[in-house]
Amino acid sequence: MTEQNRIPEKIVENLRPYKQFKPVTCLKCGYSGHMGVKENIVPWYVSWWFITIALMASTPFAILFTFGTRDLWSNFCDSAYIAM
């Protein structure tokens, strides 16, 4: 590593407890460089449980859009099928 890209020892010691790092700029002190990441926060609308519920809720609409209401109900309400 060149002298220009070398991270100061004090910063390296502060980064040791972290498993992940991210290059950022601190708005308080102006430090620009690597910082440790404690937790990766994901918004609720990107979480797996929300996507699962959204897919389950949209499935009936996708079926109706694909087959259409007339074709779908004609299979269930066919007079020959009811007479059996």
C-alpha positions in Angstrom: 0.0 0.0 0.0 1.5 3.4 -0.9 2.1 6.1 1.7 -0.6 8.2 0.0 -3.4 5.5 0.4 -2.3 4.4 3.9 -4.9 4.6 6.6 -3.6 6.1 9.9 -3.1 3.6 12.7 -5.6 5.3 15.0 -8.3 4.9 12.4 -7.3 1.2 11.8 -7.6 0.5 15.6 -11.1 2.1 15.7 -12.2 0.0 12.7 -11.0 -3.4 14.1 -14.3 -4.3 15.9 -16.3 -4.0 12.7 -16.8 -6.7 10.1 -18.0 -4.3 7.4 -16.7 -1.0 6.2 -18.2 1.8 4.1 -16.4 4.8 2.6 -18.4 7.9 3.8 -18.0 11.5 4.8 -18.9 12.6 8.3 -21.0 15.8 8.3 -19.9 16.7 11.9 -16.1 16.5 11.7 -15.5 16.4 7.9 -13.7 13.0 8.0 -13.9 11.3 4.6 -12.9 7.7 4.5 -13.8 4.2 5.8 -16.2 3.9 8.7 -17.4 0.7 10.4 -21.0 -0.6 9.8 -22.9 -1.9 12.8 -26.0 -2.9 11.0 -27.3 -2.7 7.5 -30.8 -1.1 7.8 -33.3 -2.1 5.1 -36.5 -0.1 4.6 -39.7 -1.9 5.5 -41.0 -1.8 1.9 -37.9 -3.8 0.7 -38.1 -6.5 3.4 -39.0 -10.1 2.5 -42.2 -10.1 4.6 -43.7 -7.1 2.8 -42.8 -8.4 -0.6 -44.4 -11.7 0.2 -47.6 -10.1 1.4 -47.7 -7.8 -1.6 -47.3 -10.8 -4.0 -50.0 -12.7 -2.2 -52.4 -9.7 -2.3 -51.8 -9.1 -6.0 -52.1 -12.7 -7.2 -56.0 -12.6 -7.6 -55.7 -9.4 -9.6 -53.0 -10.9 -11.8 -55.2 -14.0 -12.4 -58.2 -11.8 -13.3 -56.1 -9.7 -15.6 -54.6 -12.7 -17.3 -57.8 -14.8 -17.9 -60.4 -12.1 -17.7 -63.6 -12.3 -15.6 -65.8 -13.6 -18.4 -63.6 -16.6 -19.1 -63.0 -17.3 -15.5 -66.7 -17.3 -14.4 -67.9 -19.1 -17.6 -65.9 -22.2 -16.5 -67.6 -22.2 -13.1 -71.1 -21.2 -14.2 -71.5 -23.3 -17.3 -74.9 -24.8 -17.4 -73.6 -28.3 -18.4 -71.3 -28.3 -15.4 -74.1 -27.3 -13.0 -76.5 -29.9 -14.4 -74.2 -32.8 -13.6 
